[in-house]
């Protein structure tokens, strides 16, 4: 889960408050002390932490909160609102040029994942109906141009390059001519990075900016570097006046310092977050949703959006019909598992459900390897066995177990669970019929 350590500590800080009917000013300040320590350990900027704690405390010790019937919930609501404000209040959308092409200049240090992020952003915009062009202006890092070409090939996005003997300014200019001729409406320029900020790097970026007049300058920051990422953002912003930030590696062992500090320190919003290694693992950054996830309130909107991306209306209706007519089989089950895996790691998906924080899931072993084992078992069956699980006798179970590399007991467990699921769906179907006869509006779960 994103910011797992920080989330666990913040939720722990409010645990004692929830057990009290009435709160005193001391209760609130004790909780805020724990919150302060959690934020500092997460490498959040000290001044940001200081201002945040003061703002929350000033609001939380007011008479309206302490005298309310649910003071603990009121305090958590205030923290949620202040966390959201800290990260930018609302989603900051990408600005498009009034006349195409929209030029996006990507900047950042080496190691932040800038080149890969160019491709990720390109595929996200392509999915939105845009026609992107990637431009290779990093002529210094070995294989940087080849890396961008490989990324572009995987995503079916063209890459403009002129080798590593031409200046980045000249490449950027020629790329715009190329984009105009071939009607690309978004140009994403991958600029050179360095291991650290230096005068030569900044001057080159300033020259590229002057040559192409970008619509947006997006700074790519490694979220795992915490407060260092914010310092980098400050330097780049002073020289280039960036429009926004893309945080990478947000799925790693991220403490949270960069995400919670960068907007407050630089005034620049986080526009996108990269949440995995796949080229599809990029999403728009919503401060309110992130704050809710950190506080264990879930993020149902993002979960719904992920589901809508991976489950079409036609497939949902087809699946509902199969449930109702009792024709849902293991072939359908396999398809659903594959669709579910496309949505991301199961642990992350459960973390988006309100209340499903680490504490709530301590007795639930969630592992994507379990899904892969289940898929392997079903894939070791013949098509007839998937469609008619009742024919799977002892010898067939042994063959399936050997084929999938599991014990027979795991095959038995899967078949038993599948039968229980079918029985449950049959009960839902019968309940729906009774409700309809009685004039109720009951619908099968997940298909409302």
NUVOKE-200036 format. One record per residue (C-alpha): residue number from 1; residue in one letter; y, z, x. Coordinates in steps of 0.001 Angstrom, whole numbers. Example, Ala and Ser with C-alpha at 12.3 -4.5 7.8 and 13.67 -1.06 7.14 Angstrom:
2
> i, aa, north, up, east
> 1, A, -4500, 7800, 12300 $
> 2, S, -1060, 7140, 13670 $
END
This chain:
448
> i, aa, north, up, east
> 1, X, 0, 0, 0 $
> 2, X, 3566, -744, 1134 $
> 3, X, 5185, 2308, 2790 $
> 4, X, 2043, 4356, 2116 $
> 5, X, 2981, 7291, 4357 $
> 6, X, 6553, 7522, 3038 $
> 7, X, 5388, 7200, -561 $
> 8, X, 2821, 9956, -115 $
> 9, X, 5400, 12350, 1386 $
> 10, X, 8090, 11650, -1209 $
> 11, X, 5652, 12106, -4066 $
> 12, X, 4474, 15343, -2435 $
> 13, X, 8078, 16589, -2276 $
> 14, X, 8369, 16322, -6064 $
> 15, X, 4947, 17812, -6836 $
> 16, X, 6265, 21395, -6858 $
> 17, X, 9200, 20437, -9086 $
> 18, X, 6874, 19020, -11739 $
> 19, X, 5090, 22358, -12074 $
> 20, X, 8250, 24226, -13047 $
> 21, X, 9719, 24386, -16531 $
> 22, X, 13237, 25148, -15309 $
> 23, X, 14790, 24261, -11999 $
> 24, X, 17312, 26143, -9915 $
> 25, X, 19741, 24691, -7427 $
> 26, X, 17524, 26122, -4662 $
> 27, X, 14481, 24259, -6055 $
> 28, X, 16357, 20985, -5870 $
> 29, X, 17690, 21615, -2370 $
> 30, X, 14231, 22604, -1100 $
> 31, X, 12826, 19351, -2459 $
> 32, X, 15710, 17385, -917 $
> 33, X, 14966, 18964, 2460 $
> 34, X, 11430, 17561, 2277 $
> 35, X, 12783, 14172, 1178 $
> 36, X, 15186, 14187, 4128 $
> 37, X, 12349, 14874, 6586 $
> 38, X, 10202, 12155, 5007 $
> 39, X, 12995, 9579, 5336 $
> 40, X, 13762, 10517, 8933 $
> 41, X, 10073, 10304, 9840 $
> 42, X, 10069, 6851, 8228 $
> 43, X, 12747, 5872, 10781 $
> 44, X, 15526, 5462, 8219 $
> 45, X, 19022, 5447, 9748 $
> 46, X, 20325, 9038, 10081 $
> 47, X, 23688, 8327, 8433 $
> 48, X, 21939, 6523, 5566 $
> 49, X, 19652, 9552, 5055 $
> 50, X, 22596, 11955, 5146 $
> 51, X, 24582, 9984, 2551 $
> 52, X, 21499, 9476, 387 $
> 53, X, 20590, 13198, 279 $
> 54, X, 24191, 14162, -515 $
> 55, X, 24420, 11644, -3334 $
> 56, X, 21098, 12721, -4896 $
> 57, X, 21834, 16441, -4529 $
> 58, X, 25323, 16142, -6048 $
> 59, X, 23843, 14440, -9105 $
> 60, X, 20689, 16582, -9351 $
> 61, X, 22306, 20042, -9297 $
> 62, X, 24566, 19203, -12216 $
> 63, X, 24270, 21315, -15344 $
> 64, X, 23041, 18351, -17396 $
> 65, X, 19953, 17994, -15167 $
> 66, X, 19100, 21650, -14556 $
> 67, X, 19470, 22541, -18242 $
> 68, X, 17492, 19572, -19544 $
> 69, X, 14025, 19903, -21068 $
> 70, X, 12496, 17787, -18275 $
> 71, X, 14549, 18608, -15159 $
> 72, X, 11895, 17450, -12654 $
> 73, X, 11706, 14024, -14300 $
> 74, X, 15483, 13813, -14277 $
> 75, X, 15589, 14518, -10538 $
> 76, X, 12933, 11863, -9843 $
> 77, X, 14886, 9412, -12031 $
> 78, X, 18001, 10069, -9931 $
> 79, X, 16059, 9560, -6680 $
> 80, X, 14657, 6309, -8070 $
> 81, X, 18151, 5065, -8972 $
> 82, X, 19582, 6030, -5571 $
> 83, X, 16671, 4425, -3696 $
> 84, X, 17225, 1246, -5685 $
> 85, X, 20948, 1296, -4885 $
> 86, X, 20129, 1870, -1214 $
> 87, X, 18104, -1344, -1092 $
> 88, X, 20595, -3432, -3034 $
> 89, X, 20371, -2560, -6768 $
> 90, X, 19371, -6050, -7949 $
> 91, X, 17405, -8981, -6590 $
> 92, X, 19556, -11180, -4348 $
> 93, X, 18730, -14810, -5031 $
> 94, X, 18925, -17729, -2655 $
> 95, X, 22168, -19695, -2887 $
> 96, X, 21819, -23456, -3357 $
> 97, X, 24368, -26069, -2298 $
> 98, X, 26297, -27816, -5057 $
> 99, X, 25405, -31094, -3354 $
> 100, X, 21927, -31374, -1756 $
> 101, X, 20595, -30676, 719 $
> 102, X, 20686, -26893, 801 $
> 103, X, 20617, -25961, 4499 $
> 104, X, 18859, -22714, 5412 $
> 105, X, 19231, -21591, 9010 $
> 106, X, 16590, -19087, 10102 $
> 107, X, 17416, -16669, 12909 $
> 108, X, 15676, -13742, 14583 $
> 109, X, 14011, -12426, 17708 $
> 110, X, 10682, -13626, 19078 $
> 111, X, 7704, -11837, 17573 $
> 112, X, 9227, -11299, 14138 $
> 113, X, 7233, -14206, 12679 $
> 114, X, 10193, -16551, 12188 $
> 115, X, 8352, -19872, 12551 $
> 116, X, 5580, -18888, 10137 $
> 117, X, 8181, -17500, 7735 $
> 118, X, 9926, -20902, 7714 $
> 119, X, 6709, -22371, 6343 $
> 120, X, 6192, -19519, 3864 $
> 121, X, 9695, -19957, 2489 $
> 122, X, 9183, -23712, 2342 $
> 123, X, 6030, -23421, 242 $
> 124, X, 7703, -20907, -2081 $
> 125, X, 10599, -23320, -2692 $
> 126, X, 8174, -26231, -3021 $
> 127, X, 6366, -24304, -5759 $
> 128, X, 9745, -24032, -7521 $
> 129, X, 10056, -27814, -7557 $
> 130, X, 12101, -28294, -4389 $
> 131, X, 11459, -30921, -1705 $
> 132, X, 11751, -29021, 1616 $
> 133, X, 11956, -30287, 5186 $
> 134, X, 11186, -28034, 8161 $
> 135, X, 13216, -28601, 11348 $
> 136, X, 11936, -27615, 14816 $
> 137, X, 14958, -26415, 16813 $
> 138, X, 13112, -23910, 19009 $
> 139, X, 12810, -26000, 22175 $
> 140, X, 12169, -23085, 24539 $
> 141, X, 9158, -21103, 23373 $
> 142, X, 5924, -22811, 24455 $
> 143, X, 4143, -24479, 21539 $
> 144, X, 6854, -23445, 19022 $
> 145, X, 7235, -27053, 17830 $
> 146, X, 3461, -27488, 17561 $
> 147, X, 3179, -24220, 15633 $
> 148, X, 5712, -25402, 13061 $
> 149, X, 3891, -28740, 12772 $
> 150, X, 569, -26974, 12142 $
> 151, X, 2179, -24752, 9497 $
> 152, X, 3826, -27769, 7861 $
> 153, X, 552, -29706, 7837 $
> 154, X, -1287, -26824, 6143 $
> 155, X, 1386, -26622, 3433 $
> 156, X, 1916, -30389, 3159 $
> 157, X, 5580, -29977, 4127 $
> 158, X, 7065, -32527, 6583 $
> 159, X, 8461, -31344, 9920 $
> 160, X, 11349, -33010, 11747 $
> 161, X, 11213, -32716, 15551 $
> 162, X, 12581, -34529, 18611 $
> 163, X, 10573, -32794, 21319 $
> 164, X, 11784, -30096, 23682 $
> 165, X, 14134, -32190, 25843 $
> 166, X, 16855, -32604, 23194 $
> 167, X, 19421, -29891, 22459 $
> 168, X, 18940, -27817, 19289 $
> 169, X, 22403, -28873, 18075 $
> 170, X, 21501, -32571, 18347 $
> 171, X, 18137, -32010, 16635 $
> 172, X, 19817, -30154, 13758 $
> 173, X, 22381, -32947, 13264 $
> 174, X, 19744, -35699, 13279 $
> 175, X, 17608, -33654, 10869 $
> 176, X, 20419, -33658, 8312 $
> 177, X, 20718, -37444, 8573 $
> 178, X, 16952, -37709, 8134 $
> 179, X, 17048, -35375, 5103 $
> 180, X, 19839, -37368, 3462 $
> 181, X, 18008, -40667, 3986 $
> 182, X, 14685, -39380, 2607 $
> 183, X, 16313, -37225, -137 $
> 184, X, 15022, -33802, 923 $
> 185, X, 16917, -31209, -1116 $
> 186, X, 16207, -28195, 1143 $
> 187, X, 16355, -28184, 4952 $
> 188, X, 14906, -25122, 6721 $
> 189, X, 15969, -24927, 10365 $
> 190, X, 13752, -22910, 12724 $
> 191, X, 16031, -21801, 15568 $
> 192, X, 15074, -20318, 18930 $
> 193, X, 14565, -16601, 19391 $
> 194, X, 14498, -14326, 22399 $
> 195, X, 12661, -11156, 23297 $
> 196, X, 16045, -9439, 23090 $
> 197, X, 19589, -10355, 22085 $
> 198, X, 21602, -12108, 24793 $
> 199, X, 24843, -14078, 25047 $
> 200, X, 23142, -17437, 25625 $
> 201, X, 20996, -17068, 22488 $
> 202, X, 23955, -16134, 20322 $
> 203, X, 26142, -18960, 21604 $
> 204, X, 23447, -21503, 20841 $
> 205, X, 23043, -20153, 17303 $
> 206, X, 26825, -20230, 16821 $
> 207, X, 26866, -23878, 17990 $
> 208, X, 24024, -24832, 15603 $
> 209, X, 25830, -23088, 12752 $
> 210, X, 29058, -24974, 13500 $
> 211, X, 27180, -28300, 13654 $
> 212, X, 25309, -28060, 10344 $
> 213, X, 27394, -25633, 8235 $
> 214, X, 24347, -23904, 6648 $
> 215, X, 24355, -22872, 3003 $
> 216, X, 22443, -19720, 3949 $
> 217, X, 21688, -17967, 7226 $
> 218, X, 18608, -15795, 6805 $
> 219, X, 17666, -13231, 9419 $
> 220, X, 13935, -12637, 9922 $
> 221, X, 13193, -9007, 10822 $
> 222, X, 9914, -7318, 11716 $
> 223, X, 9626, -4374, 9278 $
> 224, X, 7265, -2569, 11666 $
> 225, X, 10059, -2069, 14207 $
> 226, X, 11864, 317, 11843 $
> 227, X, 15359, 1345, 12918 $
> 228, X, 15339, -1199, 15795 $
> 229, X, 15260, -3955, 13192 $
> 230, X, 18482, -2605, 11682 $
> 231, X, 20173, -2596, 15102 $
> 232, X, 19105, -6223, 15575 $
> 233, X, 20506, -7064, 12125 $
> 234, X, 23853, -5555, 13041 $
> 235, X, 24150, -7688, 16200 $
> 236, X, 23135, -10939, 14502 $
> 237, X, 25439, -10265, 11566 $
> 238, X, 28436, -9631, 13835 $
> 239, X, 27978, -13015, 15511 $
> 240, X, 26678, -15207, 12692 $
> 241, X, 27663, -13502, 9413 $
> 242, X, 24163, -13749, 7920 $
> 243, X, 23638, -14064, 4163 $
> 244, X, 20455, -12094, 3833 $
> 245, X, 17287, -10767, 5390 $
> 246, X, 13591, -11637, 5202 $
> 247, X, 11353, -8705, 6131 $
> 248, X, 8013, -9611, 7679 $
> 249, X, 4827, -7558, 8161 $
> 250, X, 5629, -5375, 5167 $
> 251, X, 1880, -5035, 4629 $
> 252, X, 1327, -3421, 8041 $
> 253, X, 1833, 155, 9183 $
> 254, X, 5437, 11, 8013 $
> 255, X, 7388, 3236, 7981 $
> 256, X, 10144, 1952, 5715 $
> 257, X, 13152, 2407, 7981 $
> 258, X, 14191, -1237, 7993 $
> 259, X, 13881, -1797, 4239 $
> 260, X, 15750, 1390, 3365 $
> 261, X, 18498, 1019, 5985 $
> 262, X, 19373, -2635, 6459 $
> 263, X, 21445, -3112, 3288 $
> 264, X, 23351, 144, 3731 $
> 265, X, 24122, -519, 7400 $
> 266, X, 24894, -4256, 7364 $
> 267, X, 25836, -4862, 3737 $
> 268, X, 23343, -7758, 3709 $
> 269, X, 20571, -7819, 1088 $
> 270, X, 16851, -8254, 1644 $
> 271, X, 16061, -11532, -125 $
> 272, X, 12357, -11957, 619 $
> 273, X, 9445, -9923, 1921 $
> 274, X, 6337, -11219, 3694 $
> 275, X, 3410, -9098, 2556 $
> 276, X, 437, -10613, 4367 $
> 277, X, -754, -13161, 6918 $
> 278, X, -1526, -15974, 4477 $
> 279, X, 1083, -18718, 4160 $
> 280, X, 1402, -17821, 477 $
> 281, X, 2130, -14132, 1210 $
> 282, X, 5877, -14134, 586 $
> 283, X, 7729, -12857, -2459 $
> 284, X, 11246, -12232, -3698 $
> 285, X, 12437, -8706, -2910 $
> 286, X, 13267, -6520, -5929 $
> 287, X, 14914, -3199, -4925 $
> 288, X, 14126, -1535, -8257 $
> 289, X, 10447, -2485, -8129 $
> 290, X, 10109, -1339, -4521 $
> 291, X, 11730, 2014, -5328 $
> 292, X, 9319, 2520, -8225 $
> 293, X, 6314, 1767, -6022 $
> 294, X, 7497, 4195, -3335 $
> 295, X, 7785, 6954, -5953 $
> 296, X, 4368, 6223, -7482 $
> 297, X, 5789, 4730, -10671 $
> 298, X, 3996, 1436, -10154 $
> 299, X, 5312, -2104, -10391 $
> 300, X, 3876, -3667, -13516 $
> 301, X, 6365, -6570, -13536 $
> 302, X, 5183, -7823, -10143 $
> 303, X, 1563, -7317, -11194 $
> 304, X, 2128, -9354, -14370 $
> 305, X, 3869, -12110, -12394 $
> 306, X, 965, -12286, -9937 $
> 307, X, -1464, -12517, -12847 $
> 308, X, 563, -15268, -14527 $
> 309, X, 581, -17267, -11285 $
> 310, X, -3201, -17098, -10974 $
> 311, X, -4414, -17085, -14598 $
> 312, X, -3386, -19994, -16791 $
> 313, X, -2993, -19629, -20569 $
> 314, X, -5836, -22109, -21102 $
> 315, X, -8199, -20098, -18920 $
> 316, X, -7199, -16860, -20642 $
> 317, X, -7889, -18353, -24087 $
> 318, X, -11198, -19771, -22894 $
> 319, X, -12179, -16377, -21490 $
> 320, X, -11167, -14596, -24698 $
> 321, X, -13330, -16980, -26720 $
> 322, X, -16293, -16307, -24422 $
> 323, X, -15865, -12554, -24846 $
> 324, X, -15695, -12875, -28617 $
> 325, X, -18728, -15172, -28877 $
> 326, X, -20772, -13171, -26337 $
> 327, X, -21141, -16209, -24062 $
> 328, X, -19411, -14643, -21047 $
> 329, X, -21821, -15041, -18109 $
> 330, X, -21986, -14363, -14365 $
> 331, X, -20536, -17790, -13628 $
> 332, X, -17399, -16753, -15542 $
> 333, X, -17457, -13376, -13806 $
> 334, X, -17516, -15074, -10384 $
> 335, X, -14525, -17213, -11352 $
> 336, X, -12576, -14111, -12404 $
> 337, X, -13348, -12370, -9101 $
> 338, X, -12057, -15368, -7165 $
> 339, X, -8874, -15488, -9241 $
> 340, X, -8375, -11748, -8748 $
> 341, X, -8674, -12072, -4968 $
> 342, X, -5947, -14719, -4954 $
> 343, X, -3546, -12076, -6281 $
> 344, X, -3842, -10058, -3065 $
> 345, X, -5663, -6990, -1697 $
> 346, X, -7160, -4878, -4495 $
> 347, X, -5638, -1683, -3080 $
> 348, X, -2152, -3223, -3302 $
> 349, X, -2752, -4391, -6872 $
> 350, X, -3882, -915, -7959 $
> 351, X, -811, 533, -6252 $
> 352, X, 1322, -1466, -8703 $
> 353, X, -186, 413, -11652 $
> 354, X, 1853, 3496, -12618 $
> 355, X, 207, 6701, -11428 $
> 356, X, -2296, 4906, -9200 $
> 357, X, -985, 6322, -5940 $
> 358, X, -3157, 7441, -3047 $
> 359, X, -3727, 10853, -4613 $
> 360, X, -4817, 9370, -7921 $
> 361, X, -7207, 6995, -6149 $
> 362, X, -8746, 9491, -3723 $
> 363, X, -12026, 9486, -5653 $
> 364, X, -11992, 5704, -6129 $
> 365, X, -13288, 3698, -3189 $
> 366, X, -11413, 403, -3364 $
> 367, X, -12506, -2135, -788 $
> 368, X, -12122, -5917, -801 $
> 369, X, -15464, -6051, 1054 $
> 370, X, -17113, -4765, -2146 $
> 371, X, -15765, -7783, -4017 $
> 372, X, -17045, -10102, -1310 $
> 373, X, -20506, -8499, -1563 $
> 374, X, -20465, -8940, -5331 $
> 375, X, -19468, -12592, -4911 $
> 376, X, -22241, -13091, -2349 $
> 377, X, -24832, -11685, -4778 $
> 378, X, -23730, -13993, -7601 $
> 379, X, -23493, -17005, -5256 $
> 380, X, -27100, -16357, -4169 $
> 381, X, -28240, -16920, -7758 $
> 382, X, -29144, -20288, -9220 $
> 383, X, -26829, -21739, -11872 $
> 384, X, -29438, -20959, -14546 $
> 385, X, -29623, -17322, -13385 $
> 386, X, -25846, -16962, -13587 $
> 387, X, -25820, -18423, -17078 $
> 388, X, -28861, -16429, -18245 $
> 389, X, -29021, -13132, -16285 $
> 390, X, -31850, -11938, -18543 $
> 391, X, -34328, -14214, -16688 $
> 392, X, -33726, -12400, -13374 $
> 393, X, -37031, -10559, -12846 $
> 394, X, -38221, -8513, -9868 $
> 395, X, -39116, -11411, -7570 $
> 396, X, -35837, -13172, -8335 $
> 397, X, -33915, -9969, -7550 $
> 398, X, -35611, -9734, -4140 $
> 399, X, -34750, -13365, -3384 $
> 400, X, -31103, -12838, -4425 $
> 401, X, -30878, -9661, -2311 $
> 402, X, -32279, -11446, 751 $
> 403, X, -29939, -14405, 206 $
> 404, X, -26840, -12234, -2 $
> 405, X, -27819, -9732, 2697 $
> 406, X, -27845, -6683, 431 $
> 407, X, -30407, -4199, -861 $
> 408, X, -32173, -4902, -4169 $
> 409, X, -30522, -1778, -5607 $
> 410, X, -27102, -3478, -5277 $
> 411, X, -28359, -6480, -7237 $
> 412, X, -29715, -4102, -9897 $
> 413, X, -26415, -2229, -10033 $
> 414, X, -24428, -5443, -10515 $
> 415, X, -26681, -6659, -13334 $
> 416, X, -26499, -3269, -15039 $
> 417, X, -22707, -3172, -14801 $
> 418, X, -22495, -6705, -16155 $
> 419, X, -24623, -5793, -19180 $
> 420, X, -22490, -2718, -19830 $
> 421, X, -19365, -4886, -19707 $
> 422, X, -20854, -7288, -22240 $
> 423, X, -21728, -4405, -24570 $
> 424, X, -18202, -3024, -24289 $
> 425, X, -16669, -6416, -25110 $
> 426, X, -19032, -6731, -28092 $
> 427, X, -17752, -3383, -29389 $
> 428, X, -14162, -4570, -28958 $
> 429, X, -15023, -7722, -30895 $
> 430, X, -16544, -5732, -33760 $
> 431, X, -13542, -3408, -33784 $
> 432, X, -11189, -6369, -33994 $
> 433, X, -13063, -7779, -36996 $
> 434, X, -12855, -4420, -38795 $
> 435, X, -9151, -4152, -38028 $
> 436, X, -8538, -7642, -39389 $
> 437, X, -10371, -6822, -42602 $
> 438, X, -8190, -3761, -42922 $
> 439, X, -5016, -5744, -42277 $
> 440, X, -4446, -4290, -38766 $
> 441, X, -3121, -6253, -35869 $
> 442, X, -5591, -5218, -33195 $
> 443, X, -6114, -7664, -30339 $
> 444, X, -8652, -7729, -27557 $
> 445, X, -7290, -6058, -24414 $
> 446, X, -5476, -8325, -21902 $
> 447, X, -5138, -11140, -24418 $
> 448, X, -2212, -9949, -26509 $
END
